[in-house]
């Protein structure tokens, strides 16, 4: 009987540890998706401001170059998100996995659109 209880306790501990890992993945994903969304929103607002009629052409180009460098530096945010979502999706049911992938795809499309807009502005 002691062996059964010991085995059950070990199984329960393993399940708890697994759930803690999954919870950490969810928390990482939520943090990273929010950081990526905030970055896209900030860069979009800065791009709109840089293209304002009040800015001189030279200043506008300088600001656009700065924003382009900032986008390149912030690309790591998307990479981290991709790695985390890939790990997370292994633990999700089909509908949750589809929701994560849809949200990620939407964010990547916004990022790509922002990059194209930036390139055209330069």
C-alpha positions as CSV (number, residue, x, y, z in Angstrom):
1,X,0.0,0.0,0.0
2,X,2.9,2.4,0.8
3,X,4.3,1.7,-2.6
4,X,1.0,2.7,-4.3
5,X,0.8,5.9,-2.3
6,X,4.4,6.8,-3.1
7,X,3.8,6.1,-6.8
8,X,0.6,8.2,-6.7
9,X,2.4,11.1,-5.0
10,X,5.2,11.0,-7.5
11,X,2.7,11.0,-10.4
12,X,0.9,13.9,-8.8
13,X,4.2,15.8,-8.4
14,X,5.1,15.2,-12.1
15,X,1.7,16.5,-13.2
16,X,2.0,19.6,-11.0
17,X,5.5,20.2,-12.4
18,X,4.2,19.8,-16.0
19,X,1.3,22.2,-15.3
20,X,3.7,24.8,-13.9
21,X,5.8,24.6,-17.1
22,X,2.7,25.1,-19.1
23,X,1.6,28.0,-17.0
24,X,5.0,29.6,-17.4
25,X,4.6,29.2,-21.2
26,X,1.2,30.9,-21.2
27,X,2.5,33.7,-19.0
28,X,5.5,34.2,-21.3
29,X,3.3,34.1,-24.4
30,X,0.9,36.7,-22.9
31,X,3.8,39.0,-22.0
32,X,5.5,38.6,-25.4
33,X,2.3,39.1,-27.4
34,X,1.6,42.3,-25.5
35,X,5.1,43.5,-25.9
36,X,5.0,42.9,-29.7
37,X,1.6,44.6,-30.0
38,X,2.8,47.6,-28.1
39,X,5.9,47.8,-30.2
40,X,3.9,47.7,-33.4
41,X,1.5,50.3,-32.2
42,X,4.4,52.6,-31.0
43,X,6.3,52.2,-34.3
44,X,3.1,52.9,-36.3
45,X,2.4,56.0,-34.3
46,X,6.0,57.2,-34.7
47,X,5.9,56.5,-38.5
48,X,2.7,58.5,-38.8
49,X,4.3,61.4,-36.9
50,X,7.5,61.2,-39.0
51,X,5.4,61.6,-42.2
52,X,3.6,64.6,-40.9
53,X,3.7,67.8,-43.1
54,X,5.4,69.7,-40.3
55,X,8.6,67.7,-40.5
56,X,11.3,68.9,-42.9
57,X,12.5,66.3,-45.5
58,X,15.9,65.9,-43.9
59,X,14.4,65.4,-40.4
60,X,11.8,63.1,-41.8
61,X,14.4,60.9,-43.5
62,X,16.5,60.9,-40.3
63,X,13.5,59.9,-38.2
64,X,12.5,57.2,-40.7
65,X,16.0,55.7,-40.6
66,X,15.9,55.7,-36.8
67,X,12.5,54.0,-36.9
68,X,13.9,51.4,-39.4
69,X,16.8,50.6,-37.1
70,X,14.4,50.4,-34.2
71,X,12.2,47.9,-36.1
72,X,15.3,45.8,-36.8
73,X,16.3,45.8,-33.2
74,X,12.8,44.9,-32.1
75,X,12.5,42.0,-34.5
76,X,13.8,39.8,-31.7
77,X,10.4,40.3,-30.0
78,X,8.7,38.4,-32.8
79,X,11.3,35.7,-32.8
80,X,10.8,35.1,-29.0
81,X,7.1,35.1,-29.5
82,X,7.4,32.5,-32.3
83,X,9.5,30.2,-30.2
84,X,7.2,30.5,-27.2
85,X,4.0,30.0,-29.2
86,X,5.5,26.9,-30.9
87,X,6.2,25.4,-27.5
88,X,2.8,26.5,-26.1
89,X,0.8,25.1,-29.1
90,X,2.0,21.6,-28.2
91,X,-0.1,21.8,-25.1
92,X,-3.2,23.4,-26.5
93,X,-6.4,22.0,-27.8
94,X,-7.2,22.6,-31.5
95,X,-9.4,25.7,-31.0
96,X,-6.9,27.4,-28.6
97,X,-4.0,26.5,-30.9
98,X,-5.9,28.1,-33.9
99,X,-6.5,31.2,-31.8
100,X,-2.9,31.6,-30.9
101,X,-1.8,31.0,-34.5
102,X,-4.4,33.5,-35.8
103,X,-3.3,36.1,-33.3
104,X,0.4,35.6,-34.2
105,X,-0.3,35.7,-38.0
106,X,-2.2,38.9,-37.6
107,X,0.6,40.5,-35.6
108,X,3.2,39.3,-38.2
109,X,1.1,40.8,-41.0
110,X,0.9,44.1,-39.2
111,X,4.7,44.0,-38.7
112,X,5.3,43.2,-42.4
113,X,2.9,46.0,-43.5
114,X,4.7,48.4,-41.2
115,X,8.1,47.4,-42.7
116,X,6.7,47.9,-46.3
117,X,5.3,51.3,-45.3
118,X,8.6,52.2,-43.8
119,X,10.5,51.2,-47.0
120,X,8.2,53.1,-49.2
121,X,8.5,56.2,-47.1
122,X,12.3,56.1,-47.4
